[in-house]
Amino acid sequence: MSNHYETVFILTPVLSADQAKETVALYKKMLQDNGAKVVNEEHWGMKKLAYPIQKKSTGFYQLFQYEAEGDFIAKLELAFKRDERVMRFLTVKLDKHAQAYAKKRIERKKSTAKAEK
């Protein structure tokens, strides 16, 4: 049975916008190739960090919400650790309350996107 997860990772600001998109696409493909179902994806763009990481004060933030098998997470996090473009990452297993909150957030995002059009 698959679990619901949320992963946020920060890419180094040294990358161009295109390189950041390519890196995100690479990890999305890795999720899909390993049988994960991507539920939601949010690109938060360049943000200021709370504290410097590797002497950098900004980074590209990316969020993935997905359903995957538990043993895949170790594989994903190993790929993050080996990739010098990834400064930080955090994967959280969502419980039923977090899943309900995430669903509401996605719906709210969709409704505001429709209202803007």
C-alpha positions, 0 to 999 in steps of 0.5 A: 500500500502506498503512503502520501508524502510531501517533499520540499527541496531547495535548489542552489541559486547559482542555477539559471531558471532553465537549469532549475526547471530541468532539475525539477523535471528530473526529480518528477521523472524519477518519482513517476519512473518509480511508480509514485503518483504526483498529486500536486506540484508547486514551484515557489520560485526564488526565496530568501533563506532563513539562514545562509546555507553553503554561503548562499542566502537564497534558493529555488523552492519546489514542493511535490505531494505524491503517493509512493511506497515507503522504500522509495523515499530512501532512494529519493533522498539518496539522490538529493544527497548526491546532487550538489544542486540540492541544498536542502530537502525535507520529506514528510509522510502525511497523516489523514489530517495533513492529507485533508489540509493538503487537499483543501490547499490544492482546491483553494489554489485552483479556485484562486487561479480560476478567479484570476482568469 
